[in-house]
């Protein structure tokens, strides 16, 4: 499991991105396809709503309360 502690967010929604490419690889790999069970939570561990509008991005609602993002 990977855990990312979020900085203070001042907007109602935010986008969490995973790279499409990595410098030096010279290929488009869309690393988002390797992500499972992405969860966004507030400081009390309450889940925030997420949706995946693009291959490598997740939109997180109520982002002002975002404390961390976890995924496998």
Residue pairs with C-beta under 8 A, 6 or more apart in sequence:
1 70
1 71
1 72
2 70
2 71
2 72
3 68
3 69
3 70
4 16
4 68
4 69
4 70
5 67
5 68
6 66
6 67
6 68
6 69
9 63
9 64
9 66
10 64
11 63
11 64
12 61
12 62
12 63
12 64
13 59
13 60
13 61
13 63
14 59
14 60
14 63
14 66
15 57
15 58
15 59
15 60
16 38
16 40
16 50
16 57
16 58
16 60
16 69
17 56
17 57
18 31
18 32
18 35
18 56
18 57
19 31
19 56
20 28
20 29
20 30
20 31
20 32
20 55
20 56
21 27
21 28
21 29
22 29
22 31
30 55
30 56
31 56
32 52
32 54
32 55
32 56
32 57
33 55
35 71
35 72
36 71
36 72
37 70
37 71
37 72
38 50
38 52
38 58
38 69
38 70
38 71
39 47
39 50
39 69
39 70
39 71
40 47
40 48
40 50
40 58
40 60
40 66
40 68
40 69
41 47
41 48
41 66
41 67
41 68
41 69
41 70
42 48
42 62
42 65
42 66
42 67
43 65
43 67
46 65
48 60
48 61
48 62
48 63
48 65
48 66
49 60
49 61
49 62
50 58
50 59
50 60
50 61
51 58
51 59
52 58
52 59
53 59
60 66
60 69
